[in-house]
């Protein structure tokens, strides 16, 4: 899969909050995920799809409702993808919040090998 095709599919998955389908179809098994900082709930860096899927399940279980997810059109340069995403969601024990972020991905051999989030 070419990087542009990965970008388009990834944006569509993100708009639907379908992280599992994105992981299953677009990611390499040894991908890494890097958060802006470590928290009590999430490590700064997560390695491998088993660990990334567990992190995703934990995140999904904390969200009571997605009110809106806005995702920009992707920018693609070589093997890199970037877009902005703002999730308006209700989180258990924290109420409603907006979470804007810059999402950056690196691709190799038709799969995402790294994701990095900036807030």
Helices and strands as residue ranges (DSSP letters): H 3-15, H 19-26, E 27-34, E 45-47, H 49-62, E 63-71, E 75-77, E 80-91, E 95-108, E 111-118
